[in-house]
Amino acid sequence: MARFGQNCCVDHTLDPEPAFDEAMSVALDAAAGAATAGEVPIGAAVLHLAAGGGPTVVSVAANERERTGDPTAHAEVLALRRAAAELRRWRLDDCVLVVTLEPCPMCAGAAWASRIAGVVFGATNPDAGATGSLYHLGQDPRLNHEFPTLGGVMADRSARLLEEFFAARR
């Protein structure tokens, strides 16, 4: 049985968009680069949904925990930080976070704190998923911000990267 979910099990509240596939391809490229560098292959991109223009990727990141020794250097956190710097604001309410693996609680919390417009992910994360698998931080009415999600975007490719990475280390 695969360790990383290839079939999404969360409530799909974002409608699929071609821009999500394009951003996921960018995130997958970043994840592949991370694997080459010895990092867990997770990549993330922030897609800016600019009014009057088409969606644009404003930041890309991959895991950097091994390189930096920073336990918070997850792809999602780094991509959100870079997007905030690029857009020169912390509130990313006109952006979507696109990530190859369902965010963990820390990363879902970072998305929540940024007031993100939505989260798109590839493979589900049955060990630590916080946007549907174990928790759903983005759809908790007790919090002051909720965000929609869409899982399963290019899930097979995302899961395969992770499975191959960990198989090579066993």
BAKE-833395 format. One line per field, with one value per atom (N, C-alpha, C): y, z, x; residue in three letters; atom name; residue number from 1. Coordinates in steps of 0.1 Angstrom, whole numbers, plus 5000, padded with zeros to 4 digits. Example, Ala and Ser with C-alpha at 12.3 -4.5 7.8 and 13.67 -1.06 7.14 Angstrom:
BEGIN
yy: [4943;4955;4967;4978;4989;5000]
zz: [5078;5078;5078;5071;5071;5079]
xx: [5132;5123;5132;5128;5137;5129]
aa: [ALA;ALA;ALA;SER;SER;SER]
at: [N;CA;C;N;CA;C]
i: [1;1;1;2;2;2]
# end
This chain:
BEGIN
yy: [4988;5000;5012;5022;5035;5042;5048;5056;5070;5075;5088;5087;5093;5091;5097;5089;5093;5097;5093;5097;5107;5118;5128;5124;5127;5123;5135;5147;5159;5165;5174;5181;5191;5189;5197;5210;5221;5233;5243;5241;5250;5243;5250;5244;5243;5232;5230;5242;5246;5257;5252;5255;5252;5259;5270;5277;5269;5261;5252;5241;5236;5225;5231;5243;5250;5253;5258;5261;5248;5237;5224;5219;5221;5217;5224;5237;5244;5239;5236;5230;5217;5209;5195;5196;5206;5208;5212;5221;5225;5212;5204;5192;5183;5181;5172;5178;5191;5197;5195;5195;5193;5178;5169;5155;5153;5160;5159;5165;5175;5181;5173;5162;5154;5159;5167;5172;5164;5162;5156;5163;5157;5163;5169;5180;5187;5201;5206;5219;5226;5240;5248;5260;5265;5278;5286;5299;5308;5315;5313;5318;5330;5342;5354;5356;5358;5359;5374;5380;5395;5399;5409;5415;5421;5417;5423;5416;5407;5399;5384;5376;5362;5358;5347;5342;5341;5345;5345;5338;5330;5324;5335;5339;5349;5344;5331;5325;5310;5305;5290;5286;5275;5270;5255;5249;5235;5234;5222;5220;5224;5230;5234;5231;5221;5218;5213;5204;5198;5208;5216;5226;5237;5241;5253;5248;5236;5232;5238;5243;5250;5241;5237;5228;5235;5248;5254;5257;5252;5255;5245;5244;5236;5245;5238;5245;5255;5251;5260;5273;5272;5284;5293;5287;5295;5302;5294;5300;5312;5310;5321;5333;5331;5342;5350;5342;5348;5356;5350;5357;5370;5370;5382;5393;5388;5398;5403;5395;5399;5409;5406;5415;5426;5426;5436;5438;5426;5426;5412;5411;5398;5391;5399;5394;5389;5376;5370;5365;5374;5370;5369;5373;5371;5361;5352;5342;5328;5318;5304;5297;5289;5281;5268;5264;5252;5244;5231;5224;5209;5202;5188;5178;5181;5172;5181;5175;5181;5187;5200;5207;5200;5201;5197;5208;5206;5216;5229;5229;5242;5249;5242;5249;5253;5245;5249;5262;5262;5274;5286;5284;5296;5300;5291;5295;5303;5298;5305;5319;5320;5333;5343;5338;5347;5351;5346;5348;5344;5333;5328;5325;5327;5325;5310;5302;5287;5280;5266;5257;5246;5244;5233;5223;5210;5201;5189;5182;5169;5157;5150;5138;5142;5133;5135;5130;5135;5132;5125;5112;5105;5106;5109;5110;5124;5134;5148;5158;5153;5162;5171;5184;5193;5201;5197;5203;5192;5182;5172;5158;5154;5140;5137;5145;5143;5155;5167;5179;5187;5197;5207;5221;5226;5239;5250;5248;5257;5258;5249;5249;5247;5253;5253;5266;5266;5278;5285;5278;5284;5294;5294;5303;5315;5326;5338;5339;5329;5328;5314;5311;5298;5299;5288;5288;5275;5276;5263;5256;5243;5235;5227;5222;5213;5203;5190;5180;5171;5164;5154;5159;5172;5177;5172;5164;5157;5148;5142;5134;5123;5116;5105;5109;5120;5125;5129;5136;5140;5128;5118;5107;5099;5097;5090;5096;5109;5116;5112;5113;5110;5095;5086;5072;5068;5073;5070;5076;5087;5094;5085;5081;5073;5059;5053;5039;5039;5050;5050;5052;5056;5058;5046;5036;5025;5014]
zz: [5000;5000;5000;4992;4991;5004;5008;5020;5018;5006;5004;4995;4999;4992;4978;4969;4955;4951;4960;4958;4969;4965;4975;4983;4996;5004;5011;5007;5014;5006;5012;5006;4996;4984;4973;4972;4976;4976;4965;4960;4950;4936;4927;4913;4906;4899;4892;4882;4880;4871;4864;4851;4844;4851;4857;4864;4875;4882;4893;4888;4876;4870;4866;4861;4857;4870;4880;4893;4899;4898;4904;4896;4883;4876;4880;4883;4889;4903;4911;4924;4923;4914;4912;4908;4899;4895;4907;4916;4928;4937;4938;4946;4941;4928;4922;4925;4924;4928;4942;4951;4965;4967;4960;4962;4958;4947;4942;4953;4960;4971;4984;4985;4997;5006;5002;5009;5006;5015;5012;5001;4990;4978;4979;4985;4985;4980;4971;4965;4966;4966;4967;4958;4954;4946;4951;4951;4954;4941;4938;4926;4930;4924;4926;4916;4921;4913;4910;4903;4901;4894;4899;4892;4879;4868;4855;4847;4854;4847;4850;4843;4846;4858;4864;4875;4872;4882;4880;4893;4890;4901;4906;4919;4925;4933;4937;4945;4944;4945;4945;4955;4962;4972;4973;4978;4982;4996;5002;5015;5016;5027;5030;5044;5050;5064;5066;5057;5059;5056;5046;5042;5053;5058;5068;5082;5085;5099;5106;5098;5103;5103;5114;5113;5107;5105;5099;5084;5079;5065;5055;5057;5048;5036;5025;5012;5013;5020;5020;5028;5039;5047;5039;5033;5025;5013;5006;4995;5000;5011;5016;5020;5027;5030;5018;5008;4995;4988;4988;4982;4989;5002;5010;5007;5006;5003;4989;4979;4966;4964;4971;4970;4980;4989;5000;5009;5013;5023;5029;5041;5047;5043;5040;5037;5022;5020;5007;5003;5005;5003;4988;4979;4965;4959;4967;4963;4967;4960;4962;4964;4975;4978;4971;4963;4955;4960;4965;4971;4967;4966;4961;4971;4984;4995;5004;5008;5017;5029;5032;5043;5057;5064;5078;5087;5100;5108;5108;5108;5108;5095;5084;5071;5069;5073;5072;5080;5092;5101;5094;5087;5080;5069;5062;5052;5058;5069;5076;5080;5086;5091;5079;5067;5056;5050;5055;5049;5035;5032;5018;5013;4999;4993;4991;4991;4989;4989;4991;4990;4981;4972;4962;4965;4966;4969;4960;4959;4951;4960;4966;4973;4987;4992;5006;5015;5028;5038;5050;5049;5060;5073;5074;5086;5093;5085;5092;5084;5076;5067;5075;5073;5081;5072;5060;5052;5046;5055;5052;5057;5057;5061;5076;5084;5099;5105;5100;5104;5092;5094;5083;5089;5090;5096;5087;5074;5065;5065;5072;5072;5086;5096;5110;5113;5115;5117;5130;5139;5151;5149;5138;5135;5127;5127;5121;5106;5100;5085;5081;5071;5064;5050;5045;5030;5024;5011;5004;5000;4997;4992;4980;4973;4962;4963;4965;4966;4954;4952;4942;4929;4928;4916;4913;4902;4899;4911;4918;4930;4927;4915;4912;4911;4904;4903;4916;4924;4938;4946;4947;4955;4950;4937;4932;4936;4935;4940;4954;4963;4977;4979;4973;4974;4969;4958;4952;4962;4967;4976;4988;4995;5007;5004;4993;4989;4988;4982;4980;4993;5004;5016;5026;5022;5031;5029]
xx: [5008;5000;5009;5005;5013;5012;5023;5024;5017;5018;5013;5000;4989;4977;4977;4972;4971;4957;4948;4934;4930;4925;4922;4909;4909;4898;4891;4895;4889;4878;4871;4860;4866;4863;4869;4860;4865;4857;4862;4874;4879;4876;4871;4870;4883;4885;4898;4900;4912;4916;4929;4930;4943;4955;4953;4964;4969;4961;4965;4974;4971;4980;4994;4993;5006;5014;5008;5015;5020;5012;5016;5029;5029;5041;5053;5052;5063;5067;5057;5060;5067;5062;5068;5083;5086;5100;5108;5103;5110;5112;5102;5103;5113;5114;5124;5138;5140;5153;5156;5146;5149;5154;5148;5152;5167;5171;5185;5194;5189;5197;5197;5189;5188;5177;5169;5157;5145;5136;5123;5116;5113;5108;5094;5093;5080;5083;5074;5076;5063;5064;5052;5054;5042;5042;5030;5032;5020;5016;5003;4997;4989;4993;4986;4975;4963;4951;4948;4957;4956;4943;4937;4925;4929;4922;4925;4936;4942;4953;4951;4959;4958;4966;4963;4971;4986;4994;5008;5015;5025;5032;5042;5040;5049;5060;5059;5070;5070;5081;5083;5093;5091;5101;5100;5110;5111;5116;5114;5119;5134;5138;5152;5156;5149;5152;5166;5171;5184;5195;5193;5203;5205;5193;5193;5194;5190;5189;5177;5168;5156;5144;5138;5126;5114;5114;5102;5104;5115;5118;5111;5098;5090;5087;5085;5082;5071;5060;5049;5052;5059;5062;5072;5081;5091;5084;5075;5068;5059;5052;5044;5052;5064;5073;5077;5081;5086;5075;5063;5052;5049;5049;5046;5057;5070;5080;5079;5075;5073;5062;5051;5039;5039;5049;5051;5039;5034;5023;5021;5016;5015;5001;4992;4978;4978;4977;4977;4963;4953;4939;4935;4944;4942;4952;4956;4966;4961;4967;4964;4977;4979;4991;4989;4999;4998;5010;5008;5018;5017;5028;5028;5023;5023;5018;5009;4998;4989;4996;4994;5001;4999;5010;5010;5003;5001;4994;5002;5015;5023;5020;5021;5020;5005;4996;4982;4979;4986;4985;4991;5002;5009;4999;4993;4983;4972;4967;4956;4961;4973;4978;4979;4982;4984;4971;4960;4946;4945;4952;4952;4938;4937;4924;4920;4930;4928;4941;4940;4951;4948;4957;4957;4968;4966;4977;4975;4987;4987;4983;4993;4991;4985;4977;4972;4983;4982;4992;4986;4985;4978;4985;4998;5005;5003;5002;5001;4993;4984;4976;4966;4967;4959;4949;4947;4937;4927;4925;4915;4917;4930;4932;4931;4937;4936;4928;4931;4924;4920;4913;4910;4911;4923;4924;4918;4917;4911;4896;4890;4875;4870;4877;4872;4865;4852;4845;4848;4856;4860;4871;4878;4889;4883;4891;4886;4888;4894;4895;4894;4887;4886;4890;4895;4899;4895;4891;4888;4900;4898;4910;4906;4916;4914;4926;4923;4933;4933;4944;4945;4950;4955;4960;4974;4975;4988;4993;4983;4986;4996;4994;5003;5017;5020;5034;5039;5031;5036;5039;5030;5033;5045;5046;5057;5071;5072;5084;5088;5078;5080;5083;5076;5078;5092;5096;5110;5121;5119;5128;5130;5120;5121;5125;5121;5126;5141;5147;5161;5169;5162;5169;5167;5159;5157;5167]
aa: [MET;MET;MET;ALA;ALA;ALA;ARG;ARG;ARG;PHE;PHE;PHE;GLY;GLY;GLY;GLN;GLN;GLN;ASN;ASN;ASN;CYS;CYS;CYS;CYS;CYS;CYS;VAL;VAL;VAL;ASP;ASP;ASP;HIS;HIS;HIS;THR;THR;THR;LEU;LEU;LEU;ASP;ASP;ASP;PRO;PRO;PRO;GLU;GLU;GLU;PRO;PRO;PRO;ALA;ALA;ALA;PHE;PHE;PHE;ASP;ASP;ASP;GLU;GLU;GLU;ALA;ALA;ALA;MET;MET;MET;SER;SER;SER;VAL;VAL;VAL;ALA;ALA;ALA;LEU;LEU;LEU;ASP;ASP;ASP;ALA;ALA;ALA;ALA;ALA;ALA;ALA;ALA;ALA;GLY;GLY;GLY;ALA;ALA;ALA;ALA;ALA;ALA;THR;THR;THR;ALA;ALA;ALA;GLY;GLY;GLY;GLU;GLU;GLU;VAL;VAL;VAL;PRO;PRO;PRO;ILE;ILE;ILE;GLY;GLY;GLY;ALA;ALA;ALA;ALA;ALA;ALA;VAL;VAL;VAL;LEU;LEU;LEU;HIS;HIS;HIS;LEU;LEU;LEU;ALA;ALA;ALA;ALA;ALA;ALA;GLY;GLY;GLY;GLY;GLY;GLY;GLY;GLY;GLY;PRO;PRO;PRO;THR;THR;THR;VAL;VAL;VAL;VAL;VAL;VAL;SER;SER;SER;VAL;VAL;VAL;ALA;ALA;ALA;ALA;ALA;ALA;ASN;ASN;ASN;GLU;GLU;GLU;ARG;ARG;ARG;GLU;GLU;GLU;ARG;ARG;ARG;THR;THR;THR;GLY;GLY;GLY;ASP;ASP;ASP;PRO;PRO;PRO;THR;THR;THR;ALA;ALA;ALA;HIS;HIS;HIS;ALA;ALA;ALA;GLU;GLU;GLU;VAL;VAL;VAL;LEU;LEU;LEU;ALA;ALA;ALA;LEU;LEU;LEU;ARG;ARG;ARG;ARG;ARG;ARG;ALA;ALA;ALA;ALA;ALA;ALA;ALA;ALA;ALA;GLU;GLU;GLU;LEU;LEU;LEU;ARG;ARG;ARG;ARG;ARG;ARG;TRP;TRP;TRP;ARG;ARG;ARG;LEU;LEU;LEU;ASP;ASP;ASP;ASP;ASP;ASP;CYS;CYS;CYS;VAL;VAL;VAL;LEU;LEU;LEU;VAL;VAL;VAL;VAL;VAL;VAL;THR;THR;THR;LEU;LEU;LEU;GLU;GLU;GLU;PRO;PRO;PRO;CYS;CYS;CYS;PRO;PRO;PRO;MET;MET;MET;CYS;CYS;CYS;ALA;ALA;ALA;GLY;GLY;GLY;ALA;ALA;ALA;ALA;ALA;ALA;TRP;TRP;TRP;ALA;ALA;ALA;SER;SER;SER;ARG;ARG;ARG;ILE;ILE;ILE;ALA;ALA;ALA;GLY;GLY;GLY;VAL;VAL;VAL;VAL;VAL;VAL;PHE;PHE;PHE;GLY;GLY;GLY;ALA;ALA;ALA;THR;THR;THR;ASN;ASN;ASN;PRO;PRO;PRO;ASP;ASP;ASP;ALA;ALA;ALA;GLY;GLY;GLY;ALA;ALA;ALA;THR;THR;THR;GLY;GLY;GLY;SER;SER;SER;LEU;LEU;LEU;TYR;TYR;TYR;HIS;HIS;HIS;LEU;LEU;LEU;GLY;GLY;GLY;GLN;GLN;GLN;ASP;ASP;ASP;PRO;PRO;PRO;ARG;ARG;ARG;LEU;LEU;LEU;ASN;ASN;ASN;HIS;HIS;HIS;GLU;GLU;GLU;PHE;PHE;PHE;PRO;PRO;PRO;THR;THR;THR;LEU;LEU;LEU;GLY;GLY;GLY;GLY;GLY;GLY;VAL;VAL;VAL;MET;MET;MET;ALA;ALA;ALA;ASP;ASP;ASP;ARG;ARG;ARG;SER;SER;SER;ALA;ALA;ALA;ARG;ARG;ARG;LEU;LEU;LEU;LEU;LEU;LEU;GLU;GLU;GLU;GLU;GLU;GLU;PHE;PHE;PHE;PHE;PHE;PHE;ALA;ALA;ALA;ALA;ALA;ALA;ARG;ARG;ARG;ARG;ARG;ARG]
at: [N;CA;C;N;CA;C;N;CA;C;N;CA;C;N;CA;C;N;CA;C;N;CA;C;N;CA;C;N;CA;C;N;CA;C;N;CA;C;N;CA;C;N;CA;C;N;CA;C;N;CA;C;N;CA;C;N;CA;C;N;CA;C;N;CA;C;N;CA;C;N;CA;C;N;CA;C;N;CA;C;N;CA;C;N;CA;C;N;CA;C;N;CA;C;N;CA;C;N;CA;C;N;CA;C;N;CA;C;N;CA;C;N;CA;C;N;CA;C;N;CA;C;N;CA;C;N;CA;C;N;CA;C;N;CA;C;N;CA;C;N;CA;C;N;CA;C;N;CA;C;N;CA;C;N;CA;C;N;CA;C;N;CA;C;N;CA;C;N;CA;C;N;CA;C;N;CA;C;N;CA;C;N;CA;C;N;CA;C;N;CA;C;N;CA;C;N;CA;C;N;CA;C;N;CA;C;N;CA;C;N;CA;C;N;CA;C;N;CA;C;N;CA;C;N;CA;C;N;CA;C;N;CA;C;N;CA;C;N;CA;C;N;CA;C;N;CA;C;N;CA;C;N;CA;C;N;CA;C;N;CA;C;N;CA;C;N;CA;C;N;CA;C;N;CA;C;N;CA;C;N;CA;C;N;CA;C;N;CA;C;N;CA;C;N;CA;C;N;CA;C;N;CA;C;N;CA;C;N;CA;C;N;CA;C;N;CA;C;N;CA;C;N;CA;C;N;CA;C;N;CA;C;N;CA;C;N;CA;C;N;CA;C;N;CA;C;N;CA;C;N;CA;C;N;CA;C;N;CA;C;N;CA;C;N;CA;C;N;CA;C;N;CA;C;N;CA;C;N;CA;C;N;CA;C;N;CA;C;N;CA;C;N;CA;C;N;CA;C;N;CA;C;N;CA;C;N;CA;C;N;CA;C;N;CA;C;N;CA;C;N;CA;C;N;CA;C;N;CA;C;N;CA;C;N;CA;C;N;CA;C;N;CA;C;N;CA;C;N;CA;C;N;CA;C;N;CA;C;N;CA;C;N;CA;C;N;CA;C;N;CA;C;N;CA;C;N;CA;C;N;CA;C;N;CA;C;N;CA;C;N;CA;C;N;CA;C;N;CA;C;N;CA;C;N;CA;C;N;CA;C;N;CA;C;N;CA;C;N;CA;C;N;CA;C;N;CA;C;N;CA;C;N;CA;C;N;CA;C;N;CA;C;N;CA;C;N;CA;C;N;CA;C;N;CA;C;N;CA;C;N;CA;C;N;CA;C;N;CA;C;N;CA;C;N;CA;C;N;CA;C;N;CA;C;N;CA;C;N;CA;C;N;CA;C]
i: [1;1;1;2;2;2;3;3;3;4;4;4;5;5;5;6;6;6;7;7;7;8;8;8;9;9;9;10;10;10;11;11;11;12;12;12;13;13;13;14;14;14;15;15;15;16;16;16;17;17;17;18;18;18;19;19;19;20;20;20;21;21;21;22;22;22;23;23;23;24;24;24;25;25;25;26;26;26;27;27;27;28;28;28;29;29;29;30;30;30;31;31;31;32;32;32;33;33;33;34;34;34;35;35;35;36;36;36;37;37;37;38;38;38;39;39;39;40;40;40;41;41;41;42;42;42;43;43;43;44;44;44;45;45;45;46;46;46;47;47;47;48;48;48;49;49;49;50;50;50;51;51;51;52;52;52;53;53;53;54;54;54;55;55;55;56;56;56;57;57;57;58;58;58;59;59;59;60;60;60;61;61;61;62;62;62;63;63;63;64;64;64;65;65;65;66;66;66;67;67;67;68;68;68;69;69;69;70;70;70;71;71;71;72;72;72;73;73;73;74;74;74;75;75;75;76;76;76;77;77;77;78;78;78;79;79;79;80;80;80;81;81;81;82;82;82;83;83;83;84;84;84;85;85;85;86;86;86;87;87;87;88;88;88;89;89;89;90;90;90;91;91;91;92;92;92;93;93;93;94;94;94;95;95;95;96;96;96;97;97;97;98;98;98;99;99;99;100;100;100;101;101;101;102;102;102;103;103;103;104;104;104;105;105;105;106;106;106;107;107;107;108;108;108;109;109;109;110;110;110;111;111;111;112;112;112;113;113;113;114;114;114;115;115;115;116;116;116;117;117;117;118;118;118;119;119;119;120;120;120;121;121;121;122;122;122;123;123;123;124;124;124;125;125;125;126;126;126;127;127;127;128;128;128;129;129;129;130;130;130;131;131;131;132;132;132;133;133;133;134;134;134;135;135;135;136;136;136;137;137;137;138;138;138;139;139;139;140;140;140;141;141;141;142;142;142;143;143;143;144;144;144;145;145;145;146;146;146;147;147;147;148;148;148;149;149;149;150;150;150;151;151;151;152;152;152;153;153;153;154;154;154;155;155;155;156;156;156;157;157;157;158;158;158;159;159;159;160;160;160;161;161;161;162;162;162;163;163;163;164;164;164;165;165;165;166;166;166;167;167;167;168;168;168;169;169;169;170;170;170]
# end
